[in-house]
Amino acid sequence: MLAAMPDSAPSPLSAGGVSPRSGGDACPGTLRLHRADDGALARVRIPGGVLSADRADALLAVADRFGDGELHLTSRGNVQLRGLDARCGGELAGLLTAAGLLPSAAHERARNIVASPLAGLDGSPALGPWLTGLDGLVCGSAAAASLSGRFLFALDDGRGDVDALGADVTLIAEGPDALLRIGAEDTVFRVPATDAPRAALLAAEAFLRAAADSGAWRVKDLPDDVRAELVHAIGSTAGEPVHRPRPRTAKAPAPGLVTGPHGNAAAATATTTTVTALCVDVPLGQLTPAQWRLLTGTARRYGNELRLTPWRGIVVPGPFDDGGAAEALRTLAAAGLITAPESPWTGVGACIGHPGCAKSLSDVRAEAGAAVGPVGRLPVYWSGCERRCGHPHGEWIDVVVTPEGHRISHVRGDRRDPPATVRNDPAALAATVAAARA
């Protein structure tokens, strides 16, 4: 444990390049390494989860050089590096900058953008222009440097997957237009697709002005009257208002071969249909160096791109040659990745737990592994304490370790069913979780 290290330690490169509000923002970044029981922690923002093979190699190189060598996926499609030496901050940031992964020191924690991971691969609209446009606008905005590491943009291709993730500003593709959502509001505003990135940035800057007095980090934290004024102000300059409630459940792409319009056909073969991408999930979001090299090598042979998903999975776009997709999927399965929906690990998530986190009351990752059983209808997330770091959105089974035992409850958005508590009985715990997921 790094007892002498503060919770948020600036690196030498952070001088003059940190958000003005960063003193109270505890979100990890690459210019402020955070203390954990297994060493320092850095979170590298990957807008839209999109990585070239070369940048993926660069991430592995810094993880191996400064940390424990593994890469941890987050619920926003970012990458965490763990086990870092507390003194590596400046050199780490320099290498990430050289690789193109840190284009603006002032905005490194503001570049929180999730995007539909199958966009443009299965008949849905491509989101690349929105992603590069919005990231560039954020990095070019002096005001946007004040966005907290918790503020989130979402780019949805129209299927509703990332629209359901509770972002602060969401763009939804709809024909030649985009729909702009502020927080969880049911009313969205129609804007021309070509203007969508700028509309999203202006909405975020308007939020900062509205939040100046309240100190809110996110749209949902604003007082009700201030939030209503914000939406009205944005609506007065945006386009036509449209009633479109936010989806309640964020549906992750199923692991397997990606084919066809708005579908994921795990049983498809390269001889019967065109495979446009591979989708794999990562058990508990933790990748070994060998697994990361395999994924990067697969990407380099085909589309030269990886897309990290907000559900701790990875999409490898093609195009794939005849038989190549099925063979690649078999190789990834042999490496321990989830390549089919029927895997018992599908939908199972957990925070880092003990011993990596001092606040965790148990080794929840080991407990989650011991309780893995039949595939459940609902995802389950194991948390070592009440903070529930990295928990999913929508409908899910919440397992939290408390001094009284493991508390298990069914979450439906803002509603939670009465919980059941299991004490010191691994078999009963596994059975209770399986029943809740079913």
Secondary structure, DSSP 8 states (H G I E B T S, - for coil): --TTS-SEEE-GGGTT-S-TTGGG-----SSEEEEETTEEEEEE--GGGEEEHHHHHHHHHHHHHHS-S-EEE-TTS-EEEEEE-TT-HHHHHHHHHHTTS-S-GGGTTT--EEE-TTTTTSSS---HHHHHHHHHHHHT-TGGGGS-TT--EEEE-SSSTGGGG--SEEEEEETTEEEEEETT-SEEEEEEGGGHHHHHHHHHHHHHHHHTTT--SSGGGS-HHHHHHHHHHHHHHS--EEE----SS-----SEEE-TTT---TT--TTTS---EEEEE-GGGEE-HHHHHHHHHHHHHTTSEEEE-TTSEEEEE----TTHHHHHHHHHHHTT-B-STT-TTTTEEE---TTT-TT-SS-HHHHHHHH--S--SS-EEEESSTT-TT---SEEEEEEEETTEEEEEEEETTEE---EEE-S-HHHHHHHHHHHH-
